[in-house]
Amino acid sequence: MIERRWLLKSAAAIAAPSTLGIPGLLRAQGSKWPTQTVKFVVPFTPGGSTDLLARTFGKLLEPVLGQAVVIENRAGAGGATAAGAVAKADDQHTFMMGHIGTLAFNKWLYQSIPYDPETSFKAVAMGAIVPNILVVHPDVPARNVAEFVAHARSNPGKLNYGSGGVGSAAHIATAYFGYKTGTRLIHVPYRGTSPAVNDLVGGHIQFMMTGGPATLPLVAGGKLRALSVSSRARVPFAPDLPTVIESGVPDFVADQWYGLVAPINTRDDIVQRLNEEINKLMTAREVVENMKNDGAIASPMSPEQFGAFIKSELALWRDVIKNAGITGTPG
């Protein structure tokens, strides 16, 4: 649950919105929308980061929208079940809290999905970016990326890494790292990130590349060693940690991210209204600080910027997934 603290703390902080310096946030605006309950569909079971981000947004948006915001969890097929249903919604009040999997991976992982990330949705607002951290067990003889790559090349097929499952963000980010560095790394899928991290601490696998909130406390306690961060620039929550790019792997960026999308037939004024309100939340001081403290980065974007970002991620991960030979099995 470590990786979810910033969501819970942000929700608590905004419970008293007068402290945020955004007095207009909770002022209901004169608008013909929404006229009924707003629905945020989450493509996973309750309790995960995507679910909690949707619930945080929903709770904070209710006062300004003047309508209830309900969360509907629809797990299945790697998020494709929910995405397909939202793509067909035509009530102007249904949205999906998507993430890198549903909006960038799935199109290339599965032979057939009931939606297209580019043509089925309008981008509404980026929620958060969570950079991945490359961490190793202390027994691995590497203190930086160059040493790790040299060790992996001299031991092809002998370094195992864990992830939350086939097609997960950690899986594909690490496969990308292997592709970019020309190393043969062995994937060990788990049923979630926590058991994978536990096995890493126990020495059953040698390394991981996953979100910092799940691993940095263990780094601080000496149970793991952090080598680099997957973002393009150094991150505020670990400023001394070099990026993979700085460490000699050109153009390597592999962050997790979350954002809200709407069915393609949603009115542009609705998209703009939600974007503005969510961006106010994502620039509130308490939200920014809580996210930074727990390994997430508030990243407000316009709908156009978020849409362009999704397209760039689709292009990147198409080649990665193809070259790494990764396939998924919806279910």
C-alpha positions as CSV (number, residue, x, y, z in Angstrom):
1,M,0.0,0.0,0.0
2,I,3.0,2.3,0.2
3,E,2.6,3.5,-3.4
4,R,-0.9,4.8,-2.6
5,R,-0.1,7.1,0.3
6,W,0.0,10.2,-1.8
7,L,-3.5,9.7,-3.1
8,L,-4.9,9.3,0.4
9,K,-2.9,12.2,1.8
10,S,-3.9,14.4,-1.1
11,A,-7.6,13.6,-0.6
12,A,-7.3,14.5,3.1
13,A,-5.4,17.7,2.3
14,I,-8.1,19.0,0.0
15,A,-10.9,18.1,2.4
16,A,-10.2,21.7,3.6
17,P,-9.8,23.4,0.2
18,S,-9.3,26.9,1.6
19,T,-5.7,26.0,2.4
20,L,-4.9,25.3,-1.3
21,G,-4.8,28.8,-2.6
22,I,-7.4,28.0,-5.2
23,P,-10.6,29.6,-3.8
24,G,-12.6,29.1,-7.0
25,L,-12.1,25.3,-7.0
26,L,-15.3,24.6,-5.0
27,R,-17.5,27.2,-6.5
28,A,-20.2,25.6,-8.6
29,Q,-20.1,27.2,-12.0
30,G,-23.1,28.1,-14.1
31,S,-23.1,25.3,-16.6
32,K,-25.6,23.0,-18.2
33,W,-23.2,20.1,-17.6
34,P,-23.3,17.9,-15.6
35,T,-27.0,17.2,-15.5
36,Q,-26.7,13.8,-13.8
37,T,-24.3,11.6,-11.9
38,V,-20.8,11.5,-13.4
39,K,-19.2,8.1,-13.7
40,F,-15.5,7.3,-13.6
41,V,-14.9,3.7,-14.8
42,V,-11.8,2.0,-13.5
43,P,-10.5,-0.9,-15.5
44,F,-9.3,-2.8,-12.4
45,T,-10.5,-4.1,-9.1
46,P,-10.8,-1.7,-6.1
47,G,-7.7,-0.7,-4.2
48,G,-5.0,-0.2,-6.8
49,S,-3.4,3.1,-7.7
50,T,-5.7,3.7,-10.8
51,D,-8.8,3.1,-8.6
52,L,-7.6,5.4,-5.8
53,L,-6.6,8.2,-8.2
54,A,-10.1,8.0,-9.7
55,R,-11.7,8.1,-6.3
56,T,-9.5,11.0,-5.2
57,F,-10.5,13.0,-8.3
58,G,-14.1,12.1,-7.9
59,K,-14.3,13.2,-4.3
60,L,-12.6,16.5,-5.0
61,L,-14.6,17.2,-8.1
62,E,-18.1,16.6,-6.6
63,P,-18.4,20.1,-5.0
64,V,-17.4,22.0,-8.0
65,L,-19.4,19.9,-10.5
66,G,-22.5,20.0,-8.3
67,Q,-23.2,16.3,-9.0
68,A,-22.1,13.0,-7.4
69,V,-19.1,11.3,-9.0
70,V,-19.4,7.5,-8.7
71,I,-16.6,5.0,-9.4
72,E,-17.4,1.8,-11.3
73,N,-14.8,-0.9,-11.2
74,R,-14.8,-3.2,-14.3
75,A,-11.8,-5.6,-14.2
76,G,-11.0,-8.0,-17.0
77,A,-8.9,-8.5,-20.1
78,G,-6.1,-6.3,-18.9
79,G,-8.4,-3.3,-18.8
80,A,-9.9,-3.9,-22.2
81,T,-13.3,-4.8,-20.9
82,A,-13.8,-1.5,-19.2
83,A,-12.2,0.5,-22.0
84,G,-14.5,-1.1,-24.6
85,A,-17.6,-0.3,-22.5
86,V,-16.6,3.3,-22.0
87,A,-15.8,3.7,-25.7
88,K,-19.4,2.9,-26.5
89,A,-21.0,5.2,-23.8
90,D,-23.0,8.1,-25.2
91,D,-24.4,9.8,-22.2
92,Q,-21.8,12.6,-21.9
93,H,-21.3,11.7,-18.2
94,T,-19.1,8.5,-18.5
95,F,-15.3,8.6,-18.4
96,M,-12.4,6.2,-17.8
97,M,-9.4,6.5,-15.6
98,G,-6.8,5.0,-18.0
99,H,-3.2,4.3,-17.5
100,I,-0.1,3.3,-19.6
101,G,-1.5,-0.3,-20.0
102,T,-5.0,0.5,-21.3
103,L,-3.9,3.5,-23.4
104,A,-0.4,2.5,-24.7
105,F,0.3,-1.3,-24.1
106,N,-2.9,-3.2,-24.8
107,K,-3.2,-2.3,-28.5
108,W,0.1,-4.0,-29.1
109,L,-0.1,-6.8,-26.5
110,Y,-3.4,-8.4,-27.6
111,Q,-4.5,-9.5,-31.0
112,S,-7.9,-8.0,-30.6
113,I,-9.4,-5.4,-28.2
114,P,-12.8,-3.7,-28.3
115,Y,-11.4,-0.2,-28.6
116,D,-8.6,1.9,-30.0
117,P,-6.7,4.3,-27.7
118,E,-6.5,7.0,-30.4
119,T,-9.9,6.8,-32.1
120,S,-12.2,5.6,-29.4
121,F,-11.4,8.4,-26.8
122,K,-10.7,12.0,-26.3
123,A,-7.9,12.8,-23.9
124,V,-9.2,14.8,-20.9
125,A,-6.4,15.2,-18.3
126,M,-3.2,13.7,-17.3
127,G,-3.3,12.6,-13.6
128,A,0.2,11.6,-12.5
129,I,3.5,10.2,-13.6
130,V,5.3,7.6,-11.5
131,P,8.9,7.0,-12.6
132,N,10.3,3.5,-12.4
133,I,13.4,2.9,-10.3
134,L,16.0,0.3,-11.2
135,V,16.8,-1.5,-8.0
136,V,19.0,-4.6,-7.4
137,H,19.5,-7.0,-4.5
138,P,22.6,-6.0,-2.5
139,D,24.4,-9.2,-3.6
140,V,24.4,-8.0,-7.2
141,P,27.9,-6.7,-7.9
142,A,26.8,-3.4,-9.5
143,R,26.6,0.2,-8.1
144,N,25.6,1.9,-11.3
145,V,23.9,1.1,-14.6
146,A,27.2,0.6,-16.5
147,E,28.4,-2.0,-14.0
148,F,24.9,-3.7,-14.0
149,V,24.9,-3.9,-17.8
150,A,28.4,-5.3,-17.9
151,H,27.4,-7.9,-15.3
152,A,24.3,-8.8,-17.3
153,R,26.2,-9.2,-20.5
154,S,28.8,-11.4,-18.9
155,N,25.9,-13.5,-17.4
156,P,23.4,-13.8,-20.2
157,G,20.1,-15.4,-19.0
158,K,21.2,-15.5,-15.4
159,L,19.7,-12.3,-14.0
160,N,16.0,-12.6,-13.1
161,Y,13.6,-9.7,-12.6
162,G,10.1,-9.6,-11.2
163,S,7.0,-7.7,-12.1
164,G,3.3,-7.6,-11.3
165,G,2.5,-9.8,-14.2
166,V,2.9,-10.3,-18.0
167,G,2.2,-7.1,-19.8
168,S,2.5,-5.0,-16.6
169,A,4.3,-1.6,-16.6
170,A,7.3,-3.1,-14.8
171,H,7.5,-6.0,-17.2
172,I,7.5,-3.9,-20.3
173,A,9.8,-1.2,-18.9
174,T,12.4,-3.8,-18.0
175,A,12.0,-5.6,-21.3
176,Y,12.7,-2.2,-22.9
177,F,15.8,-1.8,-20.8
178,G,17.0,-5.2,-21.9
179,Y,16.4,-4.3,-25.6
180,K,18.1,-1.0,-25.3
181,T,21.2,-2.4,-23.5
182,G,21.5,-5.6,-25.5
183,T,21.2,-7.8,-22.4
184,R,19.3,-11.1,-21.9
185,L,17.2,-10.7,-18.8
186,I,14.7,-13.3,-17.5
187,H,11.2,-12.2,-16.6
188,V,9.5,-13.8,-13.5
189,P,5.9,-12.7,-13.4
190,Y,4.1,-12.4,-10.0
191,R,0.5,-11.7,-9.0
192,G,1.2,-8.1,-8.1
193,T,4.1,-5.9,-7.3
194,S,4.3,-6.6,-3.6
195,P,5.2,-10.3,-3.8
196,A,7.8,-9.5,-6.5
197,V,9.4,-6.9,-4.2
198,N,9.3,-9.4,-1.3
199,D,11.2,-12.0,-3.4
200,L,13.7,-9.4,-4.5
201,V,14.4,-8.5,-0.9
202,G,14.8,-12.2,-0.2
203,G,17.3,-12.7,-3.0
204,H,15.1,-15.0,-5.1
205,I,15.3,-12.6,-8.0
206,Q,18.1,-10.2,-8.7
207,F,16.5,-6.9,-9.7
208,M,13.4,-4.9,-10.7
209,M,12.4,-1.8,-12.4
210,T,9.2,-0.5,-10.8
211,G,7.6,2.5,-9.2
212,G,9.7,4.2,-6.5
213,P,7.1,4.2,-3.8
214,A,7.3,0.4,-3.6
215,T,11.1,0.2,-3.4
216,L,12.7,3.5,-2.2
217,P,11.8,2.8,1.5
218,L,13.7,-0.5,1.2
219,V,16.6,1.3,-0.4
220,A,16.7,3.7,2.5
221,G,16.7,0.7,4.9
222,G,19.6,-1.0,3.0
223,K,17.6,-3.9,1.8
224,L,17.9,-2.9,-1.9
225,R,20.3,-0.7,-3.9
226,A,18.9,1.9,-6.3
227,L,20.9,2.4,-9.5
228,S,18.8,4.8,-11.6
229,V,15.5,6.3,-12.4
230,S,13.5,5.8,-15.7
231,S,12.4,9.5,-16.3
232,R,14.0,11.9,-18.7
233,A,15.2,14.2,-15.9
234,R,16.1,13.5,-12.3
235,V,13.2,13.4,-10.0
236,P,12.5,15.7,-6.9
237,F,11.9,12.7,-4.6
238,A,15.4,11.2,-5.3
239,P,17.5,14.1,-6.7
240,D,20.8,12.2,-6.3
241,L,19.7,9.2,-8.4
242,P,20.9,9.5,-12.0
243,T,18.6,8.8,-14.9
244,V,19.2,5.8,-17.2
245,I,20.0,8.3,-19.9
246,E,22.7,9.9,-17.8
247,S,24.0,6.4,-17.1
248,G,24.7,5.8,-20.8
249,V,21.5,4.4,-22.3
250,P,20.4,7.0,-24.9
251,D,16.8,8.1,-25.0
252,F,15.6,5.6,-22.4
253,V,12.4,6.9,-20.7
254,A,9.9,4.4,-19.2
255,D,7.6,5.9,-16.7
256,Q,4.2,4.8,-15.5
257,W,1.3,7.3,-15.9
258,Y,-2.4,7.7,-15.3
259,G,-5.0,9.9,-16.9
260,L,-8.7,10.5,-17.6
261,V,-10.2,9.9,-21.1
262,A,-13.7,10.3,-22.5
263,P,-15.7,8.6,-25.2
264,I,-14.9,10.1,-28.6
265,N,-18.4,11.7,-28.9
266,T,-18.0,13.7,-25.7
267,R,-18.6,17.4,-26.2
268,D,-15.4,19.5,-26.3
269,D,-16.7,21.9,-23.7
270,I,-17.1,19.1,-21.2
271,V,-13.6,17.9,-21.9
272,Q,-12.3,21.4,-21.4
273,R,-14.2,21.9,-18.1
274,L,-12.9,18.7,-16.6
275,N,-9.4,19.4,-17.7
276,E,-9.4,22.8,-16.1
277,E,-10.8,21.5,-12.8
278,I,-8.4,18.5,-12.6
279,N,-5.4,20.7,-13.5
280,K,-6.3,23.0,-10.6
281,L,-6.1,20.0,-8.3
282,M,-2.8,18.9,-9.8
283,T,-1.2,22.3,-9.2
284,A,-2.4,22.6,-5.6
285,R,0.6,22.8,-3.2
286,E,-0.5,20.0,-0.9
287,V,-1.1,17.6,-3.8
288,V,2.2,18.4,-5.5
289,E,4.1,17.9,-2.2
290,N,2.3,14.7,-1.2
291,M,2.9,13.2,-4.6
292,K,6.6,14.2,-4.6
293,N,7.1,12.7,-1.1
294,D,5.8,9.4,-2.3
295,G,7.4,9.0,-5.7
296,A,4.7,10.5,-8.0
297,I,4.9,13.7,-10.1
298,A,1.9,15.9,-10.8
299,S,1.8,16.5,-14.5
300,P,-1.0,18.8,-15.6
301,M,-1.5,19.0,-19.4
302,S,-4.1,20.4,-21.7
303,P,-6.3,17.9,-23.6
304,E,-4.2,18.5,-26.7
305,Q,-1.0,17.9,-24.8
306,F,-2.3,14.7,-23.2
307,G,-3.6,13.4,-26.5
308,A,-0.2,14.0,-28.1
309,F,1.5,12.3,-25.2
310,I,-0.7,9.2,-25.6
311,K,0.2,9.0,-29.3
312,S,3.9,9.3,-28.6
313,E,3.6,6.5,-26.0
314,L,1.7,4.3,-28.4
315,A,4.5,4.7,-31.0
316,L,7.2,4.0,-28.5
317,W,5.7,0.9,-26.9
318,R,4.6,-0.6,-30.3
319,D,8.2,-1.1,-31.2
320,V,9.3,-2.2,-27.7
321,I,6.6,-4.9,-27.4
322,K,7.2,-6.1,-30.9
323,N,11.0,-6.3,-30.6
324,A,10.8,-7.9,-27.2
325,G,8.2,-10.5,-28.4
326,I,5.8,-9.8,-25.5
327,T,2.2,-11.0,-25.8
328,G,-0.7,-10.8,-23.5
329,T,-3.6,-13.0,-22.7
330,P,-6.7,-11.1,-21.8
331,G,-8.8,-12.6,-19.1
